[in-house]
Amino acid sequence: QSALTQPASVSGSPGQSITISCTGTSSDVGGFSKVSWYQHLPGNAPKLMIYDVDKRPSGLSNRFSGSKSGNTASLTISGLQAEDEADYYCSSYTSSVTVVFGGGTKLTVL
Amino acid sequence: QVQLVQSGSELKEPGASVKVSCKASGYTFGTYAMNWVRQAPGQGLEWMGWINTNTGNPAYAQGFTGRFVFSVDPSVSTAYLQINSLNAEDTAVYYCARDCHGCIAFDYWGQGTLVTVSS
């Protein structure tokens, strides 16, 4: 199972919105509504930000939103803040009854 | 509150074995599956597989069969990852992560255990 495709890096200024894409196939992202997104700060445990494509865990800021179209899922962060600077990973359930992660995207807040 | 606390860093020689523990608290251990995720130096997250904490039945991702063993001890609410015949490519941070009840997403993570394989 190949890793999902994410851009290596994205950047934005405080207050702006950014979108991170996550491209898979019909055997993973396109075939199931089981896409998740994680925020990972170096030295910390990853944090669940979005699950089931567009659901936010309780208490999470609504600045984070998820969506999917075909084989590509997206994470949008609005009102960018310095504290959002981190690595972001998508993941998806697959037709092989496995989970596959994306390669990760480094978000830089300028 | 839910917590997953992993054992500390390990330094092992090639060919040795290591057993990483993940102690759960704050919830009923057997009602949530436990996953294992690897992050090699400078690399992304990689799903290793999962274990049914009620039955102890494991499932391994491709590339993690043979030398990798998942197990649980429900009496102490702990999941284990054992890696046999270690080699330098096994050097990584290993995370345990709880599945959020069938949503195929990981809502709580351990702090990670660094395993270094070096002679």
Interface residues (C-beta under 8 A of the other chain):
Chain A: Q1 A3 K34 S36 Y38 H40 N44 A45 P46 K47 L48 Y51 D52 P57 D87 Y89 S91 Y93 V97 T98 V99 V100 F101 G102 G103 G104
Chain B: N35 V37 G44 L45 E46 W47 G49 A59 A61 Q62 Y95 A97 C100 C103 I104 A105 F106 D107 W109 G110 Q111 G112
